[in-house]
């Protein structure tokens, strides 16, 4: 199995997951937590809680997917390890990294129709194992051993009304509990196709995502738009060599070599062109 085949299989697999998480009315099927006394405690909008529950629901289905297609599914050895899921081809040993990324979107009504706005995501570290592709620290297998690095994106709307977090329900009242989220949308994209040229949060060493809803769903991010079939190559070089303000100070540099894609191009002395040799000399320095 190669990277393209794995992508196609996983994309087909997740096409049914919306129905697995939603009622016919597009409400989340999960209503809360239940204890042995059959008390149900409601869920808040907390994105970390929501994200973890979604992962718990989907992992058994992804394990069956792996088994049907001659693969093993590995979960990370520690909570802070990358990636969330490692798929291993039993026949040739190929590894595929898949990270869950969940966030919510908002819908704004305009004269031209509805517009969806999405909150950005962090797409993993650009230090540590990302720079040292042979490192085994905080990663399930060395980065270079993975044939592809995919984002399994799950975006949803937050419900307008939620249940009373102070109230404890019983099983008979299950249908009266309001779902906190609804209207799921799934997507699957290589990490580099939805990456931006800025860190995901403040001065942390995490790659940020684009925030254009349609471009994220279709994998039409900044690097793809500007560099076409060389997008992954440029993405890797850009983020491996990106330095935060803290790193610049630590390295006793006067200024970072670049802070965004425009200054990166200037630093690399590359001029955008439209010919077939686009960035052919990029890594000859």
N, C-alpha and C positions, 0 to 999 in steps of 0.2 A: 504494500500500500504506500502511495506517495502522498505528499501534502495536499495536492488538489483533490485526490480521492477522499482523504479524511475529511476535508472541509465540506465536500458535497454530501457525504454521509451524515455528518453532524448537523448540517443545515437542514436536511430533510427530517432528521430526528426531532429537532426543536420546533418544527412547524406545527406540531400537535400540542405543544406545552401550554399554549394559551388556554385551551379548553381544559387542561388538567388543573389549572389554577383558578379558573373563573366559573361562576354560575352563568346561566343563560342571560342573566341581566348584567353581565360583565363585572359583577362584584367578586372580590376575593373570597374563596371558599373558606379560608381560615378565619375563625371568629375570635379565638383566644386560646388560652392554656387551660387544660383540665387537670384536676388532681384526682387522687384515688377515691375521694368522697364525692366525685362528680360535680365539683364546683368549677365554674368557668370564669376565668379572669380575662378581661378584655386586653387588647393590644393597643399601644399608642402609635403615633405616626413615626416614632423613632426609626430613622433609616437603618441603623445598625441592627436593630431587632428584626425589622421587616426583612432585611437582606439575609440574615442568618436563617430565618424560617424558610424562605424561598429555597435557599441552598439545601437545607435538610430535606425538603420535599422532592427536589429534583435529582439529588445524588443517586437514590435507588434506581430511577429510570435511566440515568446515564450509565450506571453499572450494567444494567441489562443491555443497553445499546452497545457497550464495549464487548460484552460476551457474544452477542449476535454477530459481531463483525471481527471476531478473532483477535480481540485486544484485551488487555488487562487495564483496570482503572486503579491508579494509585492516588491516595489522598496524602497530603503533606505530613511529614513526620512531626512538624511543630506548627503552632498556630500562625507564626509570622513567616512561614516559608512560602516561596513562590514555586510553582503556581498552585492555584486551588485544586486543579485536576491535572494529572499526568496520564495520558493514554499511551500504552505500550503495545505495539504490534507484536503478537506472539511469534509470527513467522520470521520477521527480519529484525526485530528489536527496535524499530524506529519509535522515537518519542515525540509526542505532540502536547504542547502546553496549552491549557485552557484556563482562563481566569474569569470568575463571575464578576460582573460589574452591574450594580443596580442603582437606579436613581429615579427621580420623579420628573414628570413634565407637566407644564401648565398649558391650558388652551385659552387663547384670546380670540374673541370673535371680531372679525373685521368685515368691511364691505365685500372684500374679495373672497371671504370665507373664513374658516378657522385657521389660526396659526398656532403651532405648537412650539413652546420654548422649553428647552431642557437644561437642567443643571449639569455642569461639567463633571467629569469623572477623573480620578487619578488612575494612571495606567501602569503603576509599578515603579520601582526604583530606577534611577539612571546612574546610581553609584554601585559600589559593591560588585555583586555578581554580573551586573549589566556591563560594567567596564572590564572586569576580569572574567572573561568568558569561560575560564577553566575553574573558577572558584566553586567550592561546595558549601559556602557559608550562606545560610538563609535561603537555600534553594534545593529542591528535591534532587535534581541532577544538574551538572554543569550546563550553563546557558547554551553553549555551542552544540550540545548533544541533541537539543530539540530541533526538529525539522520545521516547526512553525510555532508561532506564539499568537494565540487567538483570544479574542474577548467575546465571551458569551454575555451579551447585554440584555438586561431585563429592565425596561422602563415602565412606569405606571403613573396613574393619576392618584392624587390624594383625595379621599372622599370629602365632600363638603360638610357632612355631618358625621360625627363619630359617637361611639358609645360612651357611657359614663364610666370612667376609670375607677370611680369609687364604689361602683356597684358590683356585686358578685352574683352571677347567674347560675341557674341549674340547667341540666341537659334539656329539660322540657321547654326552656326559654330560648333555645339556640337560635331559632328563626327570628327572634326579636333583637338579636345583637347586630348592630350595624358594622359592616366591614370598613376598615380604615383606609383601604386602597382599592383600586378598580382599574379596568381598561388596560390590560397588559399589552406590551409590544415587545417582541423578541428580535434580536439581531445577532449576527455572527460576523465579526470582521477581524482581520489581522491587526495587531496593535498599531503598526506603523500607519495604517490607513485612516485611523481616526485620531492620531496624535496632533497636538498643537506644538508651537515652538516655545511655550512657556511652562514652567513647573505647575503642578496641579494645585498646590496650596502654599502660599507664602514663601518662606525660605527653605521649605523641605525639599528633599531630593527625590521627588516623584514627578514623573512625566504627566503633563496635563493633557486633557482631551479637547477637541473642538467642541463648540456648543451649538452649532447649527444642527437642528433636529434631523432634517432630511439628509444632509451630508453625512451625518453619523450613521444613519441607518444604511446608507448606500456606499459607505467606505470612500467618500470623496473628500478626505481631509487635506490639510495644507500641503503636506509632502507629496501626496498623489497629484494634486492640482498643479504643482510647480515642477515636479520632477518625473512624472509618468512612471515608466518601467524601472527607473533608478530610485524610486521613492524609498524603498527599504534600505538601500545602501546609504543614501544621504541621511535618512532618519537615524541609522546606527551611528554614523560618524558625528552627526550633530549632537546627539544626546550623550555619547561616550565622552565627548570633549567639552560638554557644557559645564560651567562652573558657577556655583551659587556665590552670593556676596560673601558668605562665611568662608568658603573655600578660597576665594580670591585673597582675602585677608590672611588666611592661614599660609597660603603659598607666597605671600609677600609680593603679590602682583599689584601694579598700579591700577589696572582696570582689567575686567574680563576680556577675553579675545572677542566675544560676541555675546549679545543678550537676546537676540531674536534672529529670524531667518534672513532679514535684510542685512544685518551687520555680519552674520555668518558668511553670506555671499561675498561681502566686501572683504572680510578676513581671508577667505579662500581665493579672492580675486577671480571670481567666476562671474561671467556675464550671461544673463538669461538669453537663450536663443531658441529657435524653433526647429533647428535642423536635426537630423537623425543622430548626430554625434553629441547630443545634449549632455554636457558634463562628462564628456569622455575623458578629460584630463583631471577630473576632480581629485583623484587620490594619487597623483604623480608627484606631489611635493616631497 
